């Protein structure tokens, strides 16, 4: 297990720039009564990134973050 934080807001942006950042998995997703996003049995209604290529992500993200 890694101590790398999950950067949920910027991963979709990186994926738009380079879809190789994350393979998408079709899942049926619901938001439960407590506001948590959960997978549920049923016809897929979302394409979900379950694991990203961290090296590729940071190759995209860091130059943009550090740009003058």
Backbone as CSV, one residue per row, in Angstrom:
resi,resn,N_x,N_y,N_z,CA_x,CA_y,CA_z,C_x,C_y,C_z
1,UNK,0.835,-1.186,0.000,0.000,0.000,0.000,0.875,1.243,0.000
2,UNK,0.430,2.250,-0.702,1.180,3.488,-0.838,0.555,4.578,0.024
3,UNK,1.374,5.534,0.435,0.866,6.682,1.170,0.512,7.840,0.250
4,UNK,0.469,7.575,-1.057,0.170,8.604,-2.047,-1.287,9.036,-1.897
5,UNK,-1.543,10.346,-1.771,-2.936,10.785,-1.637,-3.681,10.628,-2.960
6,UNK,-4.981,10.475,-2.880,-5.829,10.441,-4.073,-6.233,11.866,-4.408
7,UNK,-5.984,12.274,-5.628,-6.319,13.621,-6.077,-7.546,13.529,-6.973
8,UNK,-8.707,13.326,-6.348,-9.924,13.030,-7.080,-10.330,14.119,-8.069
9,UNK,-10.111,15.378,-7.770,-10.558,16.452,-8.649,-9.718,16.592,-9.905
10,UNK,-8.428,16.326,-9.823,-7.567,16.556,-10.984,-7.367,15.311,-11.851
11,UNK,-7.654,14.127,-11.334,-7.502,12.917,-12.148,-8.415,12.956,-13.379
12,UNK,-9.690,13.362,-13.267,-10.505,13.435,-14.481,-9.962,14.427,-15.512
13,UNK,-9.383,15.521,-15.047,-8.796,16.489,-15.971,-7.589,15.869,-16.671
14,UNK,-6.736,15.175,-15.912,-5.586,14.491,-16.517,-6.067,13.437,-17.507
15,UNK,-7.146,12.725,-17.179,-7.693,11.714,-18.084,-8.163,12.357,-19.385
16,UNK,-8.769,13.540,-19.306,-9.196,14.237,-20.524,-7.999,14.582,-21.402
17,UNK,-6.879,14.936,-20.782,-5.667,15.255,-21.531,-4.999,14.011,-22.091
18,UNK,-5.067,12.904,-21.346,-4.427,11.652,-21.768,-5.176,10.468,-21.144
19,UNK,-6.085,9.831,-21.894,-6.855,8.709,-21.351,-6.002,7.534,-20.870
20,UNK,-4.721,7.489,-21.218,-3.846,6.424,-20.729,-3.614,6.535,-19.224
21,UNK,-3.966,7.670,-18.630,-3.809,7.856,-17.186,-4.642,6.835,-16.415
22,UNK,-5.768,6.434,-16.982,-6.657,5.535,-16.248,-7.522,4.723,-17.191
23,UNK,-7.526,3.413,-16.986,-8.459,2.550,-17.689,-9.829,2.718,-17.029
24,UNK,-10.859,2.836,-17.832,-12.199,2.999,-17.289,-12.916,1.661,-17.180
25,UNK,-13.694,1.514,-16.120,-14.470,0.306,-15.865,-15.945,0.689,-15.788
26,UNK,-16.805,0.054,-16.594,-18.224,0.365,-16.495,-18.827,-0.251,-15.224
27,UNK,-19.477,0.586,-14.411,-20.103,0.142,-13.163,-21.456,0.818,-12.989
28,UNK,-22.297,0.205,-12.180,-23.545,0.843,-11.773,-23.253,1.540,-10.444
29,UNK,-23.349,2.857,-10.442,-22.986,3.673,-9.285,-24.236,4.353,-8.731
30,UNK,-24.346,4.372,-7.413,-25.429,5.087,-6.729,-24.815,5.913,-5.601
31,UNK,-25.541,6.921,-5.173,-25.170,7.682,-3.979,-26.138,7.241,-2.890
32,UNK,-25.583,6.689,-1.796,-26.449,6.149,-0.747,-27.035,7.268,0.118
33,UNK,-27.880,6.894,1.072,-28.598,7.878,1.907,-27.662,8.734,2.754
34,UNK,-26.404,8.268,2.934,-25.427,9.033,3.701,-24.535,9.897,2.808
35,UNK,-24.788,9.850,1.492,-24.016,10.670,0.559,-22.767,10.007,0.017
36,UNK,-22.585,8.709,0.297,-21.414,7.994,-0.198,-21.685,7.395,-1.573
37,UNK,-20.710,7.471,-2.445,-20.807,6.864,-3.767,-20.463,5.393,-3.639
38,UNK,-21.363,4.536,-4.120,-21.199,3.086,-3.976,-21.494,2.382,-5.286
39,UNK,-20.804,1.256,-5.501,-21.141,0.367,-6.606,-22.334,-0.471,-6.179
40,UNK,-23.218,-0.717,-7.136,-24.400,-1.527,-6.866,-24.651,-2.407,-8.087
41,UNK,-25.238,-3.564,-7.873,-25.576,-4.440,-8.994,-26.543,-3.708,-9.922
42,UNK,-26.380,-3.931,-11.208,-27.275,-3.315,-12.183,-26.535,-2.906,-13.425
43,UNK,-27.284,-2.426,-14.388,-26.717,-1.977,-15.661,-25.760,-0.810,-15.409
44,UNK,-24.554,-0.851,-15.994,-23.602,0.249,-15.790,-24.209,1.602,-16.161
45,UNK,-23.971,2.583,-15.312,-24.425,3.946,-15.571,-23.276,4.955,-15.487
46,UNK,-22.051,4.437,-15.343,-20.877,5.312,-15.246,-19.632,4.555,-15.697
47,UNK,-18.660,5.306,-16.176,-17.321,4.782,-16.472,-16.434,5.255,-15.326
48,UNK,-15.809,4.327,-14.620,-15.130,4.640,-13.369,-13.637,4.316,-13.457
49,UNK,-12.827,5.231,-12.955,-11.386,5.003,-12.837,-11.130,4.390,-11.465
50,UNK,-10.753,3.124,-11.449,-10.509,2.437,-10.173,-9.052,2.539,-9.727
51,UNK,-8.146,2.722,-10.672,-6.721,2.866,-10.357,-6.066,3.639,-11.486
52,UNK,-5.280,4.639,-11.130,-4.627,5.445,-12.156,-3.147,5.086,-12.259
53,UNK,-2.581,5.431,-13.402,-1.144,5.283,-13.629,-0.496,6.518,-12.992
54,UNK,-0.022,6.370,-11.761,0.488,7.523,-11.020,1.655,8.198,-11.716
55,UNK,2.545,7.411,-12.289,3.700,7.996,-12.983,3.230,8.874,-14.135
56,UNK,2.321,8.354,-14.953,1.805,9.122,-16.096,1.037,10.350,-15.603
57,UNK,0.250,10.178,-14.556,-0.494,11.306,-14.016,0.445,12.450,-13.637
58,UNK,1.496,12.142,-12.895,2.405,13.196,-12.455,3.225,13.773,-13.603
59,UNK,3.459,13.009,-14.653,4.113,13.555,-15.852,3.233,14.607,-16.521
60,UNK,1.930,14.461,-16.406,0.980,15.440,-16.956,0.778,16.598,-15.983
61,UNK,0.584,16.278,-14.711,0.183,17.258,-13.705,1.302,18.203,-13.284
62,UNK,2.465,17.670,-12.969,3.526,18.496,-12.380,4.013,19.612,-13.292
63,UNK,4.268,19.364,-14.577,4.708,20.502,-15.429,3.671,21.631,-15.473
64,UNK,2.395,21.286,-15.448,1.359,22.311,-15.463,1.290,23.048,-14.125
65,UNK,1.492,22.322,-13.044,1.459,22.922,-11.714,2.639,23.883,-11.515
66,UNK,3.791,23.516,-12.046,5.007,24.296,-11.832,5.285,25.331,-12.924
67,UNK,4.414,25.393,-13.921,4.607,26.319,-15.044,4.609,27.763,-14.562
68,UNK,5.513,28.550,-15.143,5.598,29.982,-14.782,4.372,30.725,-15.219
